[in-house]
Amino acid sequence: MAAKSPKNIALILLFIHACLAVLVPTGLAQLPQIPGLFPFPGLGGLPGPTTQCFSSLVNIPGCLTEVFGSFINGHFGIIGSACCKAITEIEDNCLGKLFPFNPVFGPLLNSTCGQSSNTGANKLSLVPGLLPLEPLNQDIQQCWSSLSSGQGCITEIIGSLVSGKITLFGPACCKAITVISDKCWPKLFPFNPFVPSLFTNFCNNKSGRTAPSPLGTDQTIESKLSMPGATITFPRTITRAIGTRHSTMLVISYKHRRYTSLTSVTLSKSVEEMSINGYEPPQEYIVKDCRFGSIESSPSLGSIPVIDISILSLSSSHDPKEVENELEKLRSALSSSAGCFQAIGHGIPSSLLDKIREAAKHFFALPPEEKHKYSRAANEVEGYGHDRVVSEKQILDWSSRLSLMVYPEDQRRLNLWPQNPTDFKDILNEYAEKLKGMTDILFKAMEKSLNLVEGSFSSQFGDNPIMKVRFNFYPPCSRPDMVLGVKAHSDRSGTTILLQDDEVEGLQIFNDDKWINVPVIPHALVVNLGDQMQIMSNGIFKSPLHRVLTNTQKLRISVATFNEPEPDREIGPVDELIDEKRPRVYRNVKNFAAFNYECFQKGKVALDEAKV
């Protein structure tokens, strides 16, 4: 391939950027920027951390040109020793940000430069065939022709690559994808060998045809990572593919020095689709860990306390003794391992609760293509979707969910708020405002029940605490004895307020080594504490373990609201709750959400790790 001048390389990158803009006529409102693809001044779209990752390369004259020239040309021979030295010094957590859409490139570039430094080479050896991008010759144009004939298909493909949502493909595009010949695929996506198998497998599943798992064993994937003629291999690369008739999950974990990156792509029929068609749940959903009792074991008889919030309100005109009794009930309920109660007298009209339930049912009953308009982006929580895959051993929940940030208001992502039903925004606004008032009463009552001054808990949440609302949908499941709607867990929040389905039960609390059903009480709200409140109370209040069962006959919905401190707040036990009789149980923790996620990735429990 003829060498390209720096000017030509820049023009090529600008051309690619322009093509993406043309292919997405709505702009990038629904398709996020591609961080790390165009790190040149004036192009914009780069987050601060990504710009910082590139800063060390910018300081080396010509280094950026050499790096992107290697990407375009398909070899590393143009990267000089000074640039290579800068590459090997890039922070480990930056590698994945340089080329997030092609997870092979960053680690390979780093490893190659490391080997070059050890051998004292001035230039990297040629790696033919790694990224064989070439001008669009007649063969490649012919390969693209079947896709371009399908209306909007090219846009859907580019959109899926940019956003990570392969489920954007429509029926016409999928039909075109399934007839592409094996000879064409390597020419269409030479830079990413996983794309052909992932696309065709998804479209075969969507059309109802049975397709083999695209990647079966570690050896198969390893050979696909080893390009023809490449001099670099990945001896420390861990790869895994889970294939079933109805889903394919590809998990790639790159380990380089201290750098570890987990990239996952899940291609599956949604739980709604599998439920409607009566499919057996794939292995990824089968619960194998019975540490807390088997699913089919009969729940024990037990009662969840019922507390009247109206009695706890400061504006209450109830007898002081009645207030004191209700405060004692509150303290007892939250101090037990159940850590929850059913709230009545909360002041939220039953008509509004019914509207929230109906809005949830309406949204989840929408056609898949309508719901996918609000899909969450890769590696994000907010939006419509299923479980985030963060571990190879993770068991998936039999549920779909819509997660939305409600407070602070300036952090709302209204593009993810459904427009169908049309009054969704108004209903959620009213519901959230009512819950804010209820939460304020709860904090004051909890403080009073422990003889604390007002604000002892609420002050730790900051001036702009977070409120997130999650709409949950649990379709019928053919194997309720083996599959859970939500796995056993405790919440990371401060408090959680749950609106249950008005007919179908499913929530269970783990109390005194037994699972207890939480019954449906018309217009009551289930309140449970989260891990952060257990820390603030120095272990007096408990964050309960809970789970959600599935059933074979009826769908179930619920709406959970999570109250959390500001992200950068430091939380810790209230000083007045620490003494000689009850020494400090937990240390102070800053940004508990990030701390909790880090523990989860390591297979550890955040509450245990936070102990002194």
DOPA-492422 format. One record per residue (C-alpha): x, y, z; chain. Coordinates in steps of 0.5 Angstrom, whole numbers, plus 500, padded with zeros to 3 digits. Last residue first. Layout:
<lumnus>
LUMNU    x    y    z  chain
LUMNU    X    Y    Z      A
...
</lumnus>
This chain:
<lumnus>
LUMNU    x    y    z  chain
LUMNU  474  498  620      A
LUMNU  469  496  615      A
LUMNU  468  498  608      A
LUMNU  470  492  605      A
LUMNU  464  488  608      A
LUMNU  459  493  606      A
LUMNU  462  493  599      A
LUMNU  461  486  598      A
LUMNU  467  483  594      A
LUMNU  467  479  587      A
LUMNU  472  484  584      A
LUMNU  467  487  579      A
LUMNU  462  488  585      A
LUMNU  468  492  590      A
LUMNU  469  497  584      A
LUMNU  462  498  583      A
LUMNU  461  499  591      A
LUMNU  466  504  591      A
LUMNU  464  508  585      A
LUMNU  457  508  588      A
LUMNU  460  510  595      A
LUMNU  463  516  593      A
LUMNU  467  517  599      A
LUMNU  467  512  605      A
LUMNU  468  513  612      A
LUMNU  470  507  616      A
LUMNU  465  502  619      A
LUMNU  463  499  625      A
LUMNU  466  505  630      A
LUMNU  465  502  637      A
LUMNU  458  501  640      A
LUMNU  459  500  648      A
LUMNU  465  505  648      A
LUMNU  461  510  644      A
LUMNU  459  511  636      A
LUMNU  452  513  635      A
LUMNU  453  520  636      A
LUMNU  459  521  631      A
LUMNU  454  519  625      A
LUMNU  457  513  622      A
LUMNU  460  515  615      A
LUMNU  459  518  608      A
LUMNU  464  522  604      A
LUMNU  460  526  598      A
LUMNU  463  526  591      A
LUMNU  457  523  588      A
LUMNU  451  527  592      A
LUMNU  448  522  597      A
LUMNU  443  517  594      A
LUMNU  435  516  594      A
LUMNU  433  510  590      A
LUMNU  426  510  587      A
LUMNU  423  503  585      A
LUMNU  417  502  580      A
LUMNU  414  495  580      A
LUMNU  411  491  574      A
LUMNU  409  483  574      A
LUMNU  407  479  568      A
LUMNU  403  473  570      A
LUMNU  403  465  569      A
LUMNU  409  462  569      A
LUMNU  412  466  575      A
LUMNU  419  469  577      A
LUMNU  421  471  584      A
LUMNU  425  478  586      A
LUMNU  430  478  591      A
LUMNU  432  481  598      A
LUMNU  438  482  602      A
LUMNU  436  488  607      A
LUMNU  440  494  609      A
LUMNU  440  494  616      A
LUMNU  439  500  621      A
LUMNU  444  500  627      A
LUMNU  450  498  623      A
LUMNU  454  505  625      A
LUMNU  447  509  623      A
LUMNU  451  512  617      A
LUMNU  454  505  614      A
LUMNU  447  502  614      A
LUMNU  444  508  611      A
LUMNU  449  507  605      A
LUMNU  448  500  604      A
LUMNU  440  501  603      A
LUMNU  434  502  607      A
LUMNU  428  499  605      A
LUMNU  421  502  604      A
LUMNU  415  498  601      A
LUMNU  409  503  599      A
LUMNU  402  502  600      A
LUMNU  397  503  595      A
LUMNU  393  496  596      A
LUMNU  398  492  600      A
LUMNU  401  487  596      A
LUMNU  405  482  601      A
LUMNU  412  482  602      A
LUMNU  414  474  602      A
LUMNU  419  472  607      A
LUMNU  426  468  605      A
LUMNU  429  465  611      A
LUMNU  436  466  615      A
LUMNU  433  471  620      A
LUMNU  430  475  615      A
LUMNU  431  475  607      A
LUMNU  426  479  604      A
LUMNU  422  477  598      A
LUMNU  419  481  592      A
LUMNU  414  477  588      A
LUMNU  407  478  589      A
LUMNU  402  480  583      A
LUMNU  396  484  584      A
LUMNU  397  492  585      A
LUMNU  405  491  582      A
LUMNU  409  494  588      A
LUMNU  411  501  589      A
LUMNU  418  501  592      A
LUMNU  422  506  596      A
LUMNU  429  505  597      A
LUMNU  433  509  602      A
LUMNU  441  511  602      A
LUMNU  442  507  596      A
LUMNU  447  501  595      A
LUMNU  441  496  595      A
LUMNU  442  489  598      A
LUMNU  442  483  593      A
LUMNU  439  476  591      A
LUMNU  438  476  584      A
LUMNU  432  480  580      A
LUMNU  427  476  576      A
LUMNU  430  470  578      A
LUMNU  431  463  574      A
LUMNU  431  456  576      A
LUMNU  424  454  580      A
LUMNU  421  460  576      A
LUMNU  422  456  569      A
LUMNU  417  458  564      A
LUMNU  418  465  566      A
LUMNU  412  470  565      A
LUMNU  415  477  564      A
LUMNU  418  481  570      A
LUMNU  418  489  568      A
LUMNU  422  494  572      A
LUMNU  421  502  572      A
LUMNU  427  505  575      A
LUMNU  427  512  579      A
LUMNU  433  515  581      A
LUMNU  434  521  586      A
LUMNU  440  524  587      A
LUMNU  442  529  593      A
LUMNU  443  536  591      A
LUMNU  445  540  598      A
LUMNU  449  534  601      A
LUMNU  446  527  602      A
LUMNU  450  527  609      A
LUMNU  446  533  611      A
LUMNU  440  528  611      A
LUMNU  443  523  616      A
LUMNU  444  528  622      A
LUMNU  440  533  619      A
LUMNU  435  533  626      A
LUMNU  439  532  632      A
LUMNU  439  524  634      A
LUMNU  435  521  639      A
LUMNU  435  514  635      A
LUMNU  428  515  633      A
LUMNU  428  522  632      A
LUMNU  434  521  626      A
LUMNU  429  516  623      A
LUMNU  423  520  623      A
LUMNU  427  526  620      A
LUMNU  430  522  615      A
LUMNU  423  519  613      A
LUMNU  419  526  613      A
LUMNU  424  528  608      A
LUMNU  423  522  604      A
LUMNU  416  523  604      A
LUMNU  416  530  601      A
LUMNU  421  528  596      A
LUMNU  417  522  594      A
LUMNU  411  527  592      A
LUMNU  416  531  588      A
LUMNU  418  524  584      A
LUMNU  410  522  583      A
LUMNU  408  529  580      A
LUMNU  414  529  575      A
LUMNU  413  522  573      A
LUMNU  406  523  571      A
LUMNU  408  530  568      A
LUMNU  413  526  564      A
LUMNU  409  520  562      A
LUMNU  403  524  559      A
LUMNU  404  522  552      A
LUMNU  405  515  554      A
LUMNU  409  515  549      A
LUMNU  414  520  550      A
LUMNU  419  516  554      A
LUMNU  424  519  558      A
LUMNU  431  518  555      A
LUMNU  431  524  551      A
LUMNU  430  528  557      A
LUMNU  437  526  560      A
LUMNU  436  529  567      A
LUMNU  442  532  570      A
LUMNU  439  539  571      A
LUMNU  433  536  575      A
LUMNU  438  534  581      A
LUMNU  434  529  581      A
LUMNU  430  525  576      A
LUMNU  435  520  573      A
LUMNU  432  515  569      A
LUMNU  432  507  569      A
LUMNU  428  503  565      A
LUMNU  428  496  566      A
LUMNU  427  489  563      A
LUMNU  427  483  567      A
LUMNU  429  475  568      A
LUMNU  436  477  571      A
LUMNU  442  475  569      A
LUMNU  448  471  572      A
LUMNU  454  474  572      A
LUMNU  460  469  572      A
LUMNU  464  473  566      A
LUMNU  463  479  570      A
LUMNU  461  486  568      A
LUMNU  455  485  564      A
LUMNU  450  490  565      A
LUMNU  443  487  566      A
LUMNU  437  489  561      A
LUMNU  435  495  557      A
LUMNU  432  502  557      A
LUMNU  435  508  559      A
LUMNU  440  510  565      A
LUMNU  446  505  567      A
LUMNU  451  506  562      A
LUMNU  457  502  559      A
LUMNU  454  502  552      A
LUMNU  448  507  551      A
LUMNU  442  506  554      A
LUMNU  436  504  550      A
LUMNU  430  510  549      A
LUMNU  429  509  542      A
LUMNU  429  501  543      A
LUMNU  422  502  546      A
LUMNU  419  504  540      A
LUMNU  423  498  536      A
LUMNU  421  493  541      A
LUMNU  413  495  540      A
LUMNU  410  498  546      A
LUMNU  408  494  552      A
LUMNU  413  496  556      A
LUMNU  411  503  556      A
LUMNU  404  502  557      A
LUMNU  405  497  563      A
LUMNU  410  503  566      A
LUMNU  405  508  565      A
LUMNU  399  504  568      A
LUMNU  403  503  574      A
LUMNU  405  511  575      A
LUMNU  398  512  574      A
LUMNU  395  507  579      A
LUMNU  400  511  584      A
LUMNU  397  518  582      A
LUMNU  390  515  583      A
LUMNU  392  512  590      A
LUMNU  394  519  592      A
LUMNU  401  520  595      A
LUMNU  400  522  602      A
LUMNU  404  517  606      A
LUMNU  399  514  610      A
LUMNU  401  507  609      A
LUMNU  408  505  609      A
LUMNU  410  498  609      A
LUMNU  417  496  612      A
LUMNU  424  494  611      A
LUMNU  430  492  614      A
LUMNU  429  485  615      A
LUMNU  435  484  619      A
LUMNU  432  488  624      A
LUMNU  434  495  626      A
LUMNU  429  498  621      A
LUMNU  423  495  623      A
LUMNU  425  496  631      A
LUMNU  426  503  629      A
LUMNU  420  504  626      A
LUMNU  416  501  631      A
LUMNU  419  505  636      A
LUMNU  417  511  632      A
LUMNU  410  509  631      A
LUMNU  409  508  639      A
LUMNU  412  515  640      A
LUMNU  407  518  635      A
LUMNU  402  515  639      A
LUMNU  404  517  646      A
LUMNU  405  524  643      A
LUMNU  397  524  641      A
LUMNU  396  525  633      A
LUMNU  396  532  630      A
LUMNU  401  531  625      A
LUMNU  405  537  622      A
LUMNU  412  534  624      A
LUMNU  410  528  620      A
LUMNU  411  521  624      A
LUMNU  403  520  625      A
LUMNU  402  521  617      A
LUMNU  407  516  615      A
LUMNU  403  510  618      A
LUMNU  408  504  619      A
LUMNU  406  497  617      A
LUMNU  411  492  619      A
LUMNU  413  486  614      A
LUMNU  410  479  617      A
LUMNU  413  472  617      A
LUMNU  411  465  614      A
LUMNU  417  462  611      A
LUMNU  418  462  604      A
LUMNU  417  455  601      A
LUMNU  424  453  597      A
LUMNU  423  453  590      A
LUMNU  429  458  589      A
LUMNU  434  455  593      A
LUMNU  437  458  600      A
LUMNU  441  464  601      A
LUMNU  448  461  599      A
LUMNU  444  457  593      A
LUMNU  449  459  587      A
LUMNU  447  456  581      A
LUMNU  441  461  578      A
LUMNU  440  460  571      A
LUMNU  439  466  567      A
LUMNU  446  465  563      A
LUMNU  444  458  561      A
LUMNU  439  461  557      A
LUMNU  431  461  559      A
LUMNU  427  456  555      A
LUMNU  423  459  550      A
LUMNU  415  460  551      A
LUMNU  415  465  545      A
LUMNU  412  470  549      A
LUMNU  417  469  555      A
LUMNU  423  469  550      A
LUMNU  421  476  546      A
LUMNU  420  479  553      A
LUMNU  426  477  556      A
LUMNU  429  480  550      A
LUMNU  432  476  544      A
LUMNU  440  476  545      A
LUMNU  446  479  543      A
LUMNU  450  481  549      A
LUMNU  457  485  547      A
LUMNU  462  485  553      A
LUMNU  468  488  554      A
LUMNU  472  487  560      A
LUMNU  479  491  561      A
LUMNU  484  490  565      A
LUMNU  491  494  566      A
LUMNU  496  492  571      A
LUMNU  501  489  566      A
LUMNU  496  488  560      A
LUMNU  490  484  561      A
LUMNU  485  484  556      A
LUMNU  478  481  558      A
LUMNU  473  479  552      A
LUMNU  466  477  553      A
LUMNU  461  475  547      A
LUMNU  454  473  549      A
LUMNU  450  470  544      A
LUMNU  443  468  545      A
LUMNU  437  464  543      A
LUMNU  440  458  541      A
LUMNU  445  458  546      A
LUMNU  453  461  545      A
LUMNU  457  463  551      A
LUMNU  464  466  548      A
LUMNU  470  467  553      A
LUMNU  477  470  552      A
LUMNU  482  471  557      A
LUMNU  488  475  553      A
LUMNU  495  473  557      A
LUMNU  498  470  551      A
LUMNU  496  475  546      A
LUMNU  500  475  540      A
LUMNU  504  479  536      A
LUMNU  508  478  530      A
LUMNU  502  478  525      A
LUMNU  502  475  519      A
LUMNU  495  473  519      A
LUMNU  491  476  524      A
LUMNU  492  472  531      A
LUMNU  485  475  534      A
LUMNU  481  470  530      A
LUMNU  486  464  533      A
LUMNU  484  466  540      A
LUMNU  477  466  539      A
LUMNU  477  459  536      A
LUMNU  482  457  542      A
LUMNU  477  460  547      A
LUMNU  471  456  545      A
LUMNU  465  457  541      A
LUMNU  465  463  537      A
LUMNU  459  465  532      A
LUMNU  454  460  536      A
LUMNU  451  456  531      A
LUMNU  444  459  528      A
LUMNU  437  457  529      A
LUMNU  433  461  524      A
LUMNU  427  465  528      A
LUMNU  428  472  524      A
LUMNU  431  475  530      A
LUMNU  436  469  532      A
LUMNU  439  469  525      A
LUMNU  440  477  525      A
LUMNU  443  477  532      A
LUMNU  448  471  529      A
LUMNU  449  475  523      A
LUMNU  451  481  526      A
LUMNU  455  478  532      A
LUMNU  459  473  527      A
LUMNU  461  479  522      A
LUMNU  463  484  527      A
LUMNU  468  480  531      A
LUMNU  473  480  526      A
LUMNU  474  488  527      A
LUMNU  479  492  523      A
LUMNU  477  488  517      A
LUMNU  470  490  517      A
LUMNU  467  490  510      A
LUMNU  472  486  506      A
LUMNU  473  481  511      A
LUMNU  465  480  511      A
LUMNU  465  479  503      A
LUMNU  468  473  502      A
LUMNU  463  469  507      A
LUMNU  457  472  503      A
LUMNU  452  477  505      A
LUMNU  445  474  505      A
LUMNU  444  474  513      A
LUMNU  446  482  513      A
LUMNU  441  484  507      A
LUMNU  435  480  511      A
LUMNU  437  484  518      A
LUMNU  437  490  514      A
LUMNU  430  489  512      A
LUMNU  428  487  519      A
LUMNU  431  493  522      A
LUMNU  437  493  526      A
LUMNU  438  497  532      A
LUMNU  439  491  536      A
LUMNU  446  492  535      A
LUMNU  446  497  540      A
LUMNU  454  499  541      A
LUMNU  452  506  540      A
LUMNU  457  508  534      A
LUMNU  458  501  531      A
LUMNU  450  500  532      A
LUMNU  449  507  529      A
LUMNU  454  505  523      A
LUMNU  450  499  522      A
LUMNU  443  502  522      A
LUMNU  445  508  518      A
LUMNU  447  503  512      A
LUMNU  441  499  513      A
LUMNU  436  506  512      A
LUMNU  433  503  506      A
LUMNU  436  496  504      A
LUMNU  439  497  497      A
LUMNU  445  500  501      A
LUMNU  446  493  504      A
LUMNU  446  489  498      A
LUMNU  451  494  495      A
LUMNU  456  494  500      A
LUMNU  459  488  498      A
LUMNU  459  491  491      A
LUMNU  463  497  493      A
LUMNU  468  492  497      A
LUMNU  469  488  490      A
LUMNU  470  495  486      A
LUMNU  475  498  490      A
LUMNU  474  502  496      A
LUMNU  481  504  498      A
LUMNU  484  500  503      A
LUMNU  483  498  510      A
LUMNU  487  492  512      A
LUMNU  488  493  519      A
LUMNU  492  487  522      A
LUMNU  493  484  515      A
LUMNU  501  486  515      A
LUMNU  504  487  522      A
LUMNU  511  491  519      A
LUMNU  516  491  525      A
LUMNU  516  497  529      A
LUMNU  522  502  528      A
LUMNU  528  504  531      A
LUMNU  529  497  534      A
LUMNU  532  497  541      A
LUMNU  530  490  542      A
LUMNU  526  491  549      A
LUMNU  523  498  546      A
LUMNU  520  494  540      A
LUMNU  517  489  545      A
LUMNU  514  495  549      A
LUMNU  512  498  543      A
LUMNU  508  492  540      A
LUMNU  505  491  547      A
LUMNU  502  498  547      A
LUMNU  500  498  540      A
LUMNU  496  491  541      A
LUMNU  493  493  548      A
LUMNU  490  499  544      A
LUMNU  488  496  538      A
LUMNU  484  490  540      A
LUMNU  479  494  544      A
LUMNU  476  497  537      A
LUMNU  471  501  539      A
LUMNU  474  504  545      A
LUMNU  480  506  541      A
LUMNU  484  511  546      A
LUMNU  479  510  552      A
LUMNU  481  503  553      A
LUMNU  488  504  553      A
LUMNU  487  510  558      A
LUMNU  486  506  565      A
LUMNU  494  503  564      A
LUMNU  497  510  564      A
LUMNU  501  511  557      A
LUMNU  508  510  558      A
LUMNU  509  505  553      A
LUMNU  506  510  548      A
LUMNU  511  515  550      A
LUMNU  516  510  548      A
LUMNU  513  508  542      A
LUMNU  513  516  539      A
LUMNU  520  517  541      A
LUMNU  522  510  537      A
LUMNU  518  512  531      A
LUMNU  511  509  529      A
LUMNU  511  508  521      A
LUMNU  512  500  521      A
LUMNU  506  499  525      A
LUMNU  502  496  520      A
LUMNU  494  497  517      A
LUMNU  495  503  513      A
LUMNU  489  507  517      A
LUMNU  491  505  524      A
LUMNU  498  506  523      A
LUMNU  497  513  520      A
LUMNU  493  514  526      A
LUMNU  499  513  531      A
LUMNU  504  516  526      A
LUMNU  500  522  525      A
LUMNU  499  522  533      A
LUMNU  506  522  534      A
LUMNU  509  527  529      A
LUMNU  512  531  534      A
LUMNU  512  528  541      A
LUMNU  508  533  546      A
LUMNU  501  530  543      A
LUMNU  502  523  545      A
LUMNU  503  525  552      A
LUMNU  496  529  552      A
LUMNU  492  523  549      A
LUMNU  490  521  555      A
LUMNU  488  528  557      A
LUMNU  484  529  551      A
LUMNU  480  522  553      A
LUMNU  479  525  561      A
LUMNU  476  531  558      A
LUMNU  471  528  554      A
LUMNU  472  529  546      A
LUMNU  467  531  542      A
LUMNU  471  537  538      A
LUMNU  474  537  531      A
LUMNU  477  543  532      A
LUMNU  484  540  535      A
LUMNU  485  533  533      A
LUMNU  483  527  537      A
LUMNU  479  524  532      A
LUMNU  477  517  534      A
LUMNU  479  517  541      A
LUMNU  471  518  544      A
LUMNU  466  516  539      A
LUMNU  461  521  540      A
LUMNU  454  519  542      A
LUMNU  448  517  537      A
LUMNU  442  519  539      A
LUMNU  443  527  539      A
LUMNU  449  526  534      A
LUMNU  446  529  528      A
LUMNU  439  527  526      A
LUMNU  441  526  519      A
LUMNU  446  520  521      A
LUMNU  449  518  515      A
LUMNU  451  525  513      A
LUMNU  455  526  520      A
LUMNU  458  519  519      A
LUMNU  461  521  512      A
LUMNU  463  527  515      A
LUMNU  467  524  520      A
LUMNU  470  519  515      A
LUMNU  472  525  511      A
LUMNU  476  528  516      A
LUMNU  479  522  518      A
LUMNU  481  521  511      A
LUMNU  483  529  510      A
LUMNU  488  528  516      A
LUMNU  491  522  513      A
LUMNU  492  526  507      A
LUMNU  496  532  510      A
LUMNU  500  527  514      A
LUMNU  502  524  507      A
LUMNU  500  517  506      A
LUMNU  505  511  504      A
LUMNU  503  507  498      A
LUMNU  500  500  500      A
</lumnus>
